[in-house]
C-alpha cells in the first residue's frame, strides 16, 4: 500500500518531468556557427586517408546546437593530392544525421559531386574521410529562386535544413542515422 504523501510526491514528480520536456527540446536548437567557432572546430589540414589536405577556411560553414555539437564543413584544396575529383569538401558531424538518405554517425566525411544528366541536379558521393569507404550517393537539386552561389552553406534546420553547394541543395534530417 502506498501512503498518500508518496502518491502526491510521485504525481508531482511526473508533472514536473512533463513540464520540463519542452524546455529540454528547446535546448537542442541549432543556429548558424560563427567564423570564429568554425575555425576552432575545423582543421586547417583535414586528414583524408593517408594525407593531410589543406582546407579553404573562408568557405567554412556550419551549425551548432546548445550542447556545443557542430555539423560543419569546408572546401578542400585538392590540387596535388590523390583526390582525382573524388571529393572536394570535408564535413565534420558531431550529431547523427541523414543527408539525402545517407546515414552519417558522428565522425568526419568527405564528398564530391558531378553533374547529373540534367543541369538541375548534382550527384553527390559521400565517403568516410579516414578510410575512403564509400557511403552512398545523394542528389542535390537546384534551389529555386536562389541568386547566391555558395561554395558550401549548411543551413540551420529551422531555416532550410539544406546543405547548399553552389546553387544546389541536399536536404538533411538531424537525429538517429
GIDAFEN-V244756 format. One record per backbone hydrogen bond with DSSP energy under -0.5 kcal/mol. NH is the residue of the N-H (numbers start at 0). CO is the residue of the C=O. Records with the same first field share a line. If there is no record, write none. Layout:
# GIDAFEN-V244756
NH: CO / CO
This chain:
# GIDAFEN-V244756
5: 2
6: 2
7: 3
8: 4
9: 5
10: 6
11: 7
12: 8
13: 9
14: 10
15: 11
16: 12
17: 13
18: 14
19: 15
20: 16 / 17
21: 17
23: 19
24: 20
25: 21
26: 22
27: 23 / 24
28: 25
30: 63
32: 61
37: 33
38: 34
39: 35
40: 36
41: 37
45: 52
47: 45 / 50
48: 128
50: 47
52: 45 / 50
54: 43
55: 74
56: 54
58: 55
59: 56
60: 72
62: 70
63: 30
64: 68
65: 26 / 28
67: 64
70: 62
71: 91
72: 60
73: 89
74: 55
75: 87
76: 53
77: 75
80: 77
83: 80
85: 82
87: 110
88: 110
89: 73
90: 108
91: 71
92: 90 / 106
93: 69
96: 103
97: 172
98: 101
99: 97 / 170
101: 98
102: 100
103: 96
104: 102
106: 92
108: 90
109: 126
110: 88
111: 124
113: 122
115: 120
120: 117
121: 139
122: 113
123: 121 / 137
124: 111 / 122
125: 135
126: 109
127: 132
128: 107
131: 127
134: 125
135: 125
137: 123
139: 121 / 137
140: 138 / 168
141: 119
142: 166
143: 141
145: 142
149: 147 / 165
152: 163
154: 152 / 161
158: 155
159: 155
160: 155
162: 169
163: 152 / 161
164: 167
165: 149
167: 164
168: 140
169: 162
171: 160
172: 97
174: 95
